[in-house]
Amino acid sequence: MDRWTASWIRTGVFIGLLVLLAVGWVEVSFLRHAGARELARRTACKYNLKLVHRAIVEYRSESGALPPDLDSLVRAQLLDRESLYCPSGLLLSSAQDAKYLYYPENWGTEQPVVMEAHDSHLLWENALTRTFSLPLEPASFGLYSDETVKSLFER
Ligand SMILES: [Zn+2]
């Protein structure tokens, strides 16, 4: 092996090590950010449910009755369409699966009026906590008629 070839091999090994380090760094920062992003989506999901509550109350005071479905709130321009969907669910499933479920018969009871259609946050919790040991509480949110939004696991 001449000196020229040996020098190229050393350069190749050096570049290979740099690539490995870069991949490792990207993986670690991806996981850290994946956890932070899921926490941000949970906050957005709870905020959606607060907005839905405000829209239901406005709809009720304008029309004297609860809306027949959540789409009525969008048609009445009391709510943006994207507030009808869990942001974590939209990443994992079809839009229809990510859409919140509405139980108008639960208005005024102890049962949730609007809740997650899908265990979207649980799937993230499974993936991030169980696989990568990121600390995420299990969560699946419900909106109650007194405006409380909390994880269904807290009851
Ligand atoms: Zn959600």
Residues whose N, C-alpha, C, O or C-beta is under 5 A from the ligand:
A	BS01	ZN	C45 C86
